[in-house]
Amino acid sequence: MTRPDPIAAAITLMEAGRREAYNALIRHTPTCGACNQQPLCDEGRRLWNVWKGRDQ
C-alpha cells in the first residue's frame, strides 16, 4: 500500500484555495464601489493576494 505524497496534497490544497479566491474576487468586484476604482478595497486586495499566491 502506497502512502499519499504530502507535498502533492499541500500543492493541491493551495491550488484549490487560489481557485476559490479567484472566484470570490470575481463575485466581489462588480458589487464593490471601491473595487470598481483603483486601488482595490481591503477585501479585494486580500482576495487578489491569495489568488496570486502572496498570502503567506
CYANA upper distance limits for C-alpha pairs under 8 A (distance plus 0.5 A):
  4 PRO  CA      9 ALA  CA      8.09
  5 ASP  CA      9 ALA  CA      6.81
  6 PRO  CA     10 ALA  CA      6.66
  7 ILE  CA     11 ILE  CA      6.73
  8 ALA  CA     12 THR  CA      6.62
  9 ALA  CA     13 LEU  CA      6.68
 10 ALA  CA     14 MET  CA      6.67
 11 ILE  CA     15 GLU  CA      6.63
 12 THR  CA     16 ALA  CA      6.71
 13 LEU  CA     17 GLY  CA      6.80
 14 MET  CA     18 ARG  CA      6.77
 15 GLU  CA     19 ARG  CA      6.74
 16 ALA  CA     20 GLU  CA      6.73
 17 GLY  CA     21 ALA  CA      6.63
 17 GLY  CA     50 VAL  CA      8.12
 17 GLY  CA     51 TRP  CA      8.21
 18 ARG  CA     22 TYR  CA      6.68
 18 ARG  CA     50 VAL  CA      6.46
 18 ARG  CA     51 TRP  CA      4.97
 18 ARG  CA     52 LYS  CA      7.82
 18 ARG  CA     53 GLY  CA      7.62
 19 ARG  CA     23 ASN  CA      6.78
 19 ARG  CA     51 TRP  CA      7.39
 20 GLU  CA     24 ALA  CA      6.59
 21 ALA  CA     25 LEU  CA      6.53
 21 ALA  CA     47 LEU  CA      5.86
 21 ALA  CA     48 TRP  CA      7.80
 21 ALA  CA     50 VAL  CA      6.63
 21 ALA  CA     51 TRP  CA      5.81
 22 TYR  CA     26 ILE  CA      6.72
 22 TYR  CA     47 LEU  CA      7.54
 22 TYR  CA     48 TRP  CA      7.80
 22 TYR  CA     51 TRP  CA      5.98
 23 ASN  CA     27 ARG  CA      6.78
 24 ALA  CA     28 HIS  CA      6.45
 24 ALA  CA     47 LEU  CA      7.66
 25 LEU  CA     29 THR  CA      6.39
 25 LEU  CA     44 GLY  CA      6.83
 25 LEU  CA     47 LEU  CA      6.31
 25 LEU  CA     48 TRP  CA      7.41
 26 ILE  CA     30 PRO  CA      7.85
 27 ARG  CA     31 THR  CA      8.10
 28 HIS  CA     32 CYS  CA      6.81
 28 HIS  CA     44 GLY  CA      7.66
 29 THR  CA     35 CYS  CA      5.97
 29 THR  CA     36 ASN  CA      7.13
 29 THR  CA     44 GLY  CA      7.44
 30 PRO  CA     35 CYS  CA      8.01
 30 PRO  CA     36 ASN  CA      7.25
 32 CYS  CA     36 ASN  CA      6.95
 33 GLY  CA     37 GLN  CA      7.58
 34 ALA  CA     38 GLN  CA      7.74
 34 ALA  CA     39 PRO  CA      7.93
 34 ALA  CA     40 LEU  CA      6.67
 34 ALA  CA     41 CYS  CA      6.02
 35 CYS  CA     39 PRO  CA      7.21
 35 CYS  CA     40 LEU  CA      4.97
 35 CYS  CA     41 CYS  CA      6.12
 35 CYS  CA     44 GLY  CA      7.13
 36 ASN  CA     40 LEU  CA      8.14
 40 LEU  CA     44 GLY  CA      5.83
 40 LEU  CA     45 ARG  CA      6.04
 41 CYS  CA     45 ARG  CA      6.54
 42 ASP  CA     46 ARG  CA      6.63
 43 GLU  CA     47 LEU  CA      6.71
 44 GLY  CA     48 TRP  CA      6.57
 45 ARG  CA     49 ASN  CA      6.61
 46 ARG  CA     50 VAL  CA      6.83
 46 ARG  CA     55 ASP  CA      8.20
 47 LEU  CA     51 TRP  CA      6.61
 48 TRP  CA     52 LYS  CA      6.61
 49 ASN  CA     53 GLY  CA      6.49
 49 ASN  CA     54 ARG  CA      5.35
 49 ASN  CA     55 ASP  CA      5.94
 50 VAL  CA     54 ARG  CA      6.32
 50 VAL  CA     55 ASP  CA      5.44
